[in-house]
């Protein structure tokens, strides 16, 4: 391919449209701060004052063409929000932990000195591993990469992990196992509208990734099919050709049932199976048991629907299987991913345009952030700490001896267990809000309180910051530059539109300055800009699975992003994976997995007869720390609620908008009832964007997938109790 | 080339991005000027936008005793002129769709002006720019005609225009149920 004039594909929707340029304003091209759609946008900046004042569509971004969801439209309102932290905060009185009280403003010097003193004392008394870093992936690759190095080289601790354990870990595990590579999508998003069938499993696409919806609807306009597997009739399920309304936690049975029918009805691609896969015979044998009737008994989906789903997917010339947190946040999340991926593998509908498999990544940089060494077991370029060659290579890039590389740590949720045992005594928290987002909140909050010392880096005083001794003010996405890797695996550029507000600093700068004060500056001081970090990341990822070596900021700009792997200067990147039918396992074959069904960690019983499932609403993002502060979004959805089917509501004698007590074995809370027929009768749903006593994660279960260590947010057993209060006024 | 706002109601997912974007138009004083309704909230998640249809012979303007509602040369029915509006609210009653909103503090009607500072130069209004589902689109008459051929419904009521609603409108609306006419690929 000629590199000189290469540009990633623009599709039939692309139109040349001028932007409206207001006088005395500059438009800065960038992407949204929230989900992995990473919608293109222009930020409107007052030229004279350098203040971001609004948003203008970015019509020339080929993935989203100017489209934005309500979060995207209002995202800029985070930057100069009245709640921004402008100075470091210190709290001397530890008894106030878990509240917003007792913080005083401090200088950066005082805050740094305190952190260095506490970290040093704890490491002298309890060993290097008494410190921990808990990170997130709603930030650039540069920051994610540096955070891994900061923990292992700067703080010299093994305990680092990130909130991707609540987000993408199961998809990563399943895709690695089935395909040998974890790039969330095998195809670019510009393929979606041209496929003949999209199978969406556990994805509330319309609310969580709205700007891909015009492509999904276009499939139907062409006469193609949309199939949705979800316990709720979400906005995308409402218009789907087929809605497989399964019980939460039963995806693996549904996947096995469909794979069985694909085999029985002759929809398989024998040539593909023979030449490009392993494991077909074992899988064929295992799924035999999953007849439509047997599958129906487990999933609650009518046998006819299962048969029809297999028929449509099987007959479709091209088809895409997509899944999201609905199937991944289960104790068999990894198996669910491999199970649905089996559909594509037995039919050979992968490794070409308009056909493939994708997980719809949640967080903005959920893809890039999991590739470059923030994970307890991983090093940059998707390398593994368990592999001595990988350790050797990264040690060289970092300028340390391989023996100095800390060993594998534990997953995010398991870190709370080590806090309980006092193995971990201090926490450096950034880009995450586990006091809302982690399951089993009563337990988690107790462990945060139990810490000897906690630092929280954020731009707002999050619920988690309420447990910190020191809060450091960082920048929002629009006050720094760097790259993210979007839902497609396309590396894109975030641009700076405003100088940091108040005394806030970008995370990478904070980490460099801290390591300098901890006597580790020689490994960090050369990193003066975000681009310096990117260039080190390129070298660190070179030769790894997620190879970014050939990506430069300039190339990203010229090509409308670069799909990894991109191995050298002349490589334009890889929009579509497996076009040569070579998968990333050593033998070049994909693996079809035989996956026995197992129930959820907590199945309903007499005492707790309902299935509780959680998710998002379109107006809020993750823990809500950002979106709850934005007026428009707060107006649209101010409070959480519990969705109940009218027949279930009648059983409990509860009305629409009535307050009820919802409880599980771990906790309880009170919600207003939202009655809707668009949910299963045995299931209740609560969105998870709120903290304190409104958090649904007070009720969720901390049971983990054995491979991905992802908690089972999507199902546990619950009960409703009618309260005497009738309505909140 | 003249472009029109075109609505495909069946696509709406209720994200209300159009309302958020409406507040972002320079001339809108950060207030949104249209509506998105839950059609039957206790039953399903169907939603639909209710946008000003920019009638060719608008009832709001006809009812205005002060001639405060001007019609732009592009056909856009503009928001009330601050200096002329007397706050009588006739327009809010006259409009068959309930579009004009009223600001009691300013004693002033305000409504969708199709982002006239954008649309006068052919730039799509904010709502149609951001709409993630293509419920709201900004199309040429040729593109709209192609849509009409693509979705050939047998009842003939393809768009809400004469004689099906109040009067001829500049905005074209594609009623729900459009997929009924689509032939499946297989």
Interface residues (C-beta under 8 A of the other chain):
Chain A: X17 X18 X19 X20 X22 X54 X55 X57 X59 X66 X67 X68 X69 X70 X72 X73 X74 X196 X206 X207 X210 X211 X212 X213 X214 X217 X218 X220 X221 X222 X223 X224 X225 X233 X234 X235 X236 X238 X239 X315 X316 X317 X618 X619 X632 X636 X646 X656 X675 X676 X677 X678
Chain B: X10 X11 X13 X14 X15 X16 X17 X19 X20 X21 X23 X24 X26 X41 X42 X43 X44 X45 X46 X47 X117 X118 X121 X122 X123 X124 X126 X129 X130 X131 X132 X133 X134 X150 X151 X179 X182 X183 X184 X185 X186
